[in-house]
Amino acid sequence: MPQLLSLLNPLLDHPAFRGAMAGQTADGRGNTISGLTRAAKGLVIAWWAHESSRPLVVLTSDNEAAERLQQTAATVLTWLGSDSRGRLSVLPAFDCSPYEGRSPHPEILERRAVALWNIAHGNVRVLFVPLPGALGRFRERPYYRSLAVELRVGEELSLDDLSEHFSAVGYERAEPVMNVGQFSVRGGIVDIFPPESDWPFRIEFFGDSVESIRGFDPSTQRSREPATAALLLPLAETKRSSRLFESIAAALAERREPPHSMEPDWMAQFSGSFPGWEF
């Protein structure tokens, strides 16, 4: 990108810009930069990510602002010759409150889960997060690391445990598998379409051993080239389990006034996923 860099260099070499960047790294406390347009903010963030080895959290007003800043910064990083893949991530805020009695949009749940998994693995250099999304309570890193599974040919694991994990992190059973977030189990063959994957995977087991991994075309269901590994990212940041819903129902039952010995009529609706259970 020599031509683009020749256009950027006069700005990047400007004394005011250099002074502002130096103030962000000299003593660790930083300074204030104000009066910037959205494009200029993206440029400053990209240059900081390009020059510094320290991670950066960028707080925004809402999801749209976070998305646009991330896109601008990723483009500028490409111009600067840096690989932005996996380095810039958005942790979106929920599109509803805990008191509305409904669940967040599935796409938001998926993006949050993948972002938190990447953060837990140290893959994120710049995190764009709306202020409401940054104010939530979060778990320790090992929990988010456990949300994804990376399978390799030759590994051994229980197919039942794997199916249980898929259901816990947001996958839904479907036959055939056509869309992201679906999986199926047919004998020793597992089809699954994880987030951020171009193709779904077809994983063949021999007993408890992974015998082969291939991508496949969801429109024709025909296998494609073989792969040595498959990264199966989550679609939800909170694992679903029967024990979780039992504890929710028990907690609600204890709050009844006055207490009763009989199980309330509404108990059954909390025995599985219900609107707003994530909160």
N, C-alpha and C positions, 0 to 999 in steps of 0.2 A: 504493500500500500504506500509506495513512495510519494505519490501525488497527494494523497490525503494527509500524510504526515507533514508535507511541506506547507499545507494549509494550517495545520494544527500547531506547528512549531512556534510561530510568532506569539501565539497565545500562551503556550506552555512555558516559553522562555521569558515571558513578561515578568518584570520584577515584583509586581503585586501578586501575581499567581505563585511565583516561587516563594515569596515571603509567607503567603498563606499556607502553602504546603509544608514549609519548614516549621511553622508554628504548630502544626499537627503532630510532628514527630520529635521535636527537640527535647521537650521535658515530659512528654506523656500526658500533659494536661490539655494541650490544644488551645485553640482560640475560636472566635466566632467569625463565620463568613456569612454575609447577608446580602440581600438585593439581587440574588441570582434567578435567572429564568429556569424553567424545568430542564431545558437542554443543557444549560450551564451546570446545573447541579449534577446531571448525569456525567458530564465531562470531568468534574472535580472528583466524583466518586470513583470513576474508572481510573483516573491518574493515580489516585491514592492507592487503589488496589494493585496497580501496575508497579508502583514504586516501593510500597511497604510490604512487609511480611506479616504484619499484625492483622487480625480479623477486624471487621467493621460491621456495626449494626446501624442501619439507617431506618429511623422511625418516620412514618408517613401518616397522613390523616386518614387514609382509607385504602382499600384493596386496589382500586384503579390507579391511584398515585404510585403505589408500590410497584405495580406491573409496569407502568410507563417508565419509571426511573430504572428499573431492572433492564428493560429492553434497550434504553438509551445507553446505559453503562456497558452492557454487553457488546453493543455495536462499536462503541469507542474503544473498548479493550481489543476487539478484533482489529481495528485500525492500528492500534499500537503494537500489534504482533503478539498479543497474549491470548491464550486459550481460555475462554470464559466458561466453557462447559464444566458444570459441577462447582464452579467457584462462586457464582452469583445465584442466590436462591430467594424466593419469596415465601414467607410464612403468612398465609392469608388469615384474616380475622373471620370469625363465624358470621354468617349472614342472618343470624337470629340470636335472641337472648335466651338465657336459661329459663325464662318465665313465660315463654310463648307456647309451650307444650308442643313443640315440633323439633325435628332434627335438622341440622345444617344440610346444605346442598351436598350431594355425594362427591361432586368435583372438588369442593372445598375440603372435605374430609380427606380425600385422596391426596391432595396437594400438601396439606398439613402433615400427613403421615410420612410422605416421602421426604419433605423438608426436614422434619425432626429426625428421621433416620440418618439423613446426610449430615446434619449438625452433630449428632451423637458420634459419627465416625470421623469427624474433623474434616469433612469434605468441602465445607462452605467457608469462603473467604469474606464475602460480603452478603449480609442477610438484610433483606428489605422486609420490614414488618410494620403493619399499621399499629398505632398505639393500642387500640382495643385488643389486638392479637398478642401484644407483648405483655399485657397485664394479667394474663391467665396464670394458673398454677401448672407447673410442669414436673415431670418425674425425673429420676436420675437417668444418666446416659445408658446404663445396661438395659433398662426397660425398652428404650427406643431402638437400641441395637437388635433386640430380640424380635422386632416386628417383621423383619425380612429374613428370607432363607436363600442361601446360595447353594445350589446343588451342583455337584461335579460327578462326572462319570466314574463309577467304581465305588462311590460312597455308599454306606449302608445306613438306613434309617427305616423306621416303621411307617408303612403307608397309611395306617390308621392315624398315627400321630400327625403326619403331614396333612391329611385331610382335615383333621381337627384344627390345626394351625391356620389353614386357609380360611375356614369359616370364622375363626376368631378374629382375623385381621381384615374382615370385610368382604371376602370373596363370596360369590353366590354360585350354587350348582346350576349348571345348564347343559343341555345336550341337543345339538352340538355347541361347542364353544365358539362364539362369534365376536364377542365384544370384550373390551377391557373390564376386568373384575369378575370374569366367569371362570369356572373350572369344572371338570368332570373326571370321574374315576370309572374306568371300564376294565375290570380284572386287574392286570398289572400295568395298565396304561393310564397316565395322567395327562390330560390336556388342560392348559392354564394360560390365561392372557393377562400378564402383569402390567402395571403402569410403566410408562416410559420405555416400552418395548415396541419395536416395529412390527414384530410378528408374535403370535402365541407360540408356546412351547409344547411339544409332545415328548413326554418323559416315560420311558419304558423301564419297568422294574423286572428283575429276575429274583423272586423272593423279596428280600429287603435290600437288595443291591441295585443301584442305578446302572442299568445296562447301556442306555443310549439317551441322548438328548438331541432333538431336532426342532427347528422351527417348522411351522406349517401355515399354509394359506387358508384363512378362515372361510373364504368364499368357495373353495374347492375341497377343503379338508385334506389336501395332498401335502405330504411331508416335503420339506425343503432340505437344505444342506445341514449336515450334522454340526453340533456344537459340543465343546468340552465342558461348558458350565452354563448355568441359567440363574440369573439374579431375579428373585421373585419378591418384588417390593410390596408393601402393604397398601391397603385402601382405607385404613382407619387407624387412628392413634391410640384408641382404647380397645383392648381385646374383649370380645364378646365371649361369655361362658355361662353355663347354667348356674354355676356358683355365684357369679356376679348378680344375676337377676334374682336369685334366691335371697341374697343379702339385701337387695333393694326392696323386695317385697316385705321381708322381715322388718326392715327399718321403718317402712311405712305403717306396718301393722302395729308396731310398738307405739306409734304416735297417736293412735286413735283415742278419742275421749268420748265416753269412758272406755276403759279396756274391756275387751270381750274375749271369751275363750274360743268362740267359733270363728272359723276362717271367713273373712269378709267376701262378699260376692265379687268385688273388683280384683281380688288377689290373682285370679287367673290371667288377667291382661298384663300383669307384670312378670309373668313367668318366662317371657322372651322379649325380643326387641319391640319397643313401643316408641311412639313419637317423643323425642326429647330425651331418650335414655342416656345419650352421650354426656349429658350434664349431671 
